[in-house]
């Protein structure tokens, strides 16, 4: 990794955050925070131990545990940590992506985010990922549009058989005025 790159990582699940600290904790360029980003700062209950897609959802499954977590908006976090520009936020928040993205509203409005990568779908049957059209509608007032698509994932059934349909992709968005080259 280049010496001029810094990474901010947000992982609210305590065990996963501990694993990341074990792997990357010695690298001063990587900053690990055990908080989720959201569209508001404050405290919330975070459910651990399920795969419904949104850990903030109130599910009624066995073997779940819940923990109270401090949340922050991307704008608040950047202000508190003197982060003026973000070159490339990668958002993959298990169905919570639009709330994370909207928490960066100030930075988006000020043109302080160069690119963003968001896991999304164009499949109307996919209720887990946010639809690309909704993300594009949200980003349009900031003069941000689709730059490219990456990492296509096809839908699998419970037996691992792949259907012939795209389930989700990572979409890369960029400000239209610049439309820089990756």
C-alpha positions as CSV (number, residue, x, y, z in Angstrom):
1,X,0.0,0.0,0.0
2,X,1.3,3.4,-0.9
3,X,2.7,5.4,2.0
4,X,0.4,8.4,1.3
5,X,-2.8,6.4,1.6
6,X,-4.8,6.3,4.8
7,X,-7.7,4.0,5.4
8,X,-10.6,4.6,7.8
9,X,-12.5,1.4,8.5
10,X,-15.8,1.1,10.4
11,X,-16.8,-2.3,11.8
12,X,-19.5,-2.4,14.6
13,X,-19.3,-6.1,15.3
14,X,-16.8,-6.5,18.2
15,X,-15.3,-9.8,17.1
16,X,-14.8,-8.7,13.5
17,X,-13.3,-5.4,14.6
18,X,-10.9,-7.3,17.0
19,X,-9.8,-9.5,14.1
20,X,-9.2,-6.5,11.9
21,X,-7.1,-5.0,14.8
22,X,-5.0,-8.2,15.0
23,X,-4.3,-8.1,11.2
24,X,-3.9,-4.3,10.6
25,X,-3.4,-2.8,14.1
26,X,0.3,-2.2,13.6
27,X,-0.2,-0.1,10.4
28,X,-0.4,3.6,11.3
29,X,-2.1,4.2,7.9
30,X,-5.1,2.1,8.8
31,X,-7.6,3.5,11.4
32,X,-10.2,1.0,12.7
33,X,-13.3,2.2,14.5
34,X,-15.9,0.0,16.1
35,X,-18.8,2.2,15.1
36,X,-21.4,2.1,12.3
37,X,-21.9,5.1,10.1
38,X,-25.4,6.2,9.6
39,X,-27.6,9.2,8.6
40,X,-27.6,10.4,12.3
41,X,-25.2,10.4,15.2
42,X,-26.2,8.8,18.5
43,X,-26.7,5.4,20.0
44,X,-28.6,2.4,18.6
45,X,-29.1,-1.3,19.3
46,X,-27.1,-3.4,16.9
47,X,-28.2,-7.0,16.3
48,X,-25.4,-9.6,15.8
49,X,-25.6,-13.2,14.6
50,X,-28.0,-13.2,11.7
51,X,-27.9,-12.6,8.0
52,X,-31.1,-10.8,7.2
53,X,-29.1,-8.0,5.6
54,X,-29.7,-5.2,8.1
55,X,-28.2,-5.5,11.6
56,X,-30.5,-2.7,12.8
57,X,-33.6,-4.6,11.9
58,X,-35.6,-6.1,14.8
59,X,-35.6,-9.8,14.0
60,X,-37.2,-12.5,16.1
61,X,-34.6,-15.3,15.5
62,X,-32.9,-17.5,18.1
63,X,-29.3,-17.1,19.0
64,X,-29.2,-13.4,18.3
65,X,-27.5,-11.0,20.6
66,X,-27.8,-7.3,20.6
67,X,-25.3,-4.6,21.7
68,X,-25.6,-0.9,22.1
69,X,-23.4,1.0,19.7
70,X,-22.4,4.6,19.1
71,X,-23.2,5.7,15.6
72,X,-21.9,8.7,13.7
73,X,-22.6,10.4,10.4
74,X,-19.8,10.4,7.9
75,X,-19.9,14.2,8.1
76,X,-19.6,14.2,11.9
77,X,-16.8,11.6,11.9
78,X,-14.8,13.6,9.3
79,X,-15.3,16.8,11.2
80,X,-14.2,15.2,14.5
81,X,-11.1,13.6,12.9
82,X,-10.0,16.5,10.7
83,X,-10.7,14.6,7.4
84,X,-11.3,17.2,4.7
85,X,-11.5,15.1,1.6
86,X,-12.3,11.4,0.9
87,X,-11.0,10.0,-2.3
88,X,-12.8,6.7,-2.3
89,X,-15.4,5.6,0.3
90,X,-16.4,1.9,-0.2
91,X,-19.9,1.4,1.3
92,X,-21.1,-2.1,2.0
93,X,-23.4,-1.8,5.0
94,X,-25.8,-4.8,4.7
95,X,-28.8,-3.0,3.4
96,X,-28.1,0.2,5.4
97,X,-26.0,1.8,2.6
98,X,-28.4,4.7,1.8
99,X,-28.3,5.8,5.4
100,X,-24.5,5.7,5.4
101,X,-24.4,7.6,2.1
102,X,-26.8,10.3,3.3
103,X,-24.7,10.8,6.4
104,X,-22.1,12.2,4.0
105,X,-24.5,14.8,2.7
106,X,-22.4,17.8,3.6
107,X,-19.2,16.4,2.1
108,X,-21.1,15.4,-1.0
109,X,-22.6,18.9,-1.3
110,X,-19.1,20.4,-0.9
111,X,-17.5,18.2,-3.5
112,X,-15.3,16.6,-0.9
113,X,-15.9,13.0,-2.1
114,X,-14.1,12.2,-5.3
115,X,-15.5,8.7,-6.0
116,X,-17.8,6.3,-4.1
117,X,-18.3,2.6,-4.4
118,X,-21.6,1.2,-3.3
119,X,-23.0,-2.4,-3.4
120,X,-26.3,-2.2,-5.2
121,X,-28.7,-4.0,-7.5
122,X,-30.6,-3.5,-10.7
123,X,-32.7,-6.6,-10.0
124,X,-36.3,-5.8,-8.9
125,X,-36.5,-9.1,-7.0
126,X,-33.5,-8.2,-4.8
127,X,-34.9,-6.7,-1.6
128,X,-31.5,-6.9,0.2
129,X,-29.5,-4.4,-1.8
130,X,-30.5,-0.8,-2.6
131,X,-31.6,-0.3,-6.2
132,X,-29.0,1.5,-8.4
133,X,-31.8,3.8,-9.6
134,X,-32.5,5.0,-6.1
135,X,-28.8,5.7,-5.5
136,X,-28.5,7.6,-8.8
137,X,-31.5,9.7,-7.8
138,X,-30.0,10.5,-4.5
139,X,-26.6,11.4,-6.0
140,X,-27.9,13.4,-8.9
141,X,-28.4,16.7,-7.0
142,X,-24.7,16.5,-6.1
143,X,-23.8,16.2,-9.8
144,X,-22.6,12.7,-9.3
145,X,-23.3,9.9,-11.8
146,X,-22.4,6.3,-12.5
147,X,-18.7,5.9,-13.5
148,X,-18.4,2.1,-13.8
149,X,-19.6,-1.3,-12.6
150,X,-17.5,-4.0,-10.9
151,X,-17.7,-7.4,-9.2
152,X,-20.9,-8.8,-10.6
153,X,-22.5,-11.4,-8.3
154,X,-25.1,-13.8,-9.6
155,X,-28.0,-15.1,-7.5
156,X,-27.5,-18.5,-6.0
157,X,-30.2,-20.8,-4.5
158,X,-29.7,-22.5,-1.2
159,X,-27.9,-25.4,-3.0
160,X,-25.3,-23.1,-4.5
161,X,-26.9,-23.3,-8.0
162,X,-26.4,-20.0,-9.8
163,X,-29.4,-18.5,-11.6
164,X,-28.8,-16.7,-14.8
165,X,-29.4,-13.2,-13.3
166,X,-27.3,-10.5,-11.8
167,X,-28.1,-10.2,-8.1
168,X,-25.8,-7.2,-7.2
169,X,-22.8,-5.3,-8.3
170,X,-20.4,-2.8,-6.9
171,X,-21.1,0.5,-8.6
172,X,-18.5,3.3,-8.7
173,X,-19.9,6.8,-8.8
174,X,-18.0,10.1,-9.6
175,X,-18.7,13.8,-9.9
176,X,-19.8,14.6,-13.5
177,X,-17.8,17.8,-13.7
178,X,-14.5,16.0,-13.2
179,X,-15.4,12.4,-14.2
180,X,-11.8,11.5,-13.4
181,X,-10.2,8.3,-14.6
182,X,-9.5,5.5,-12.1
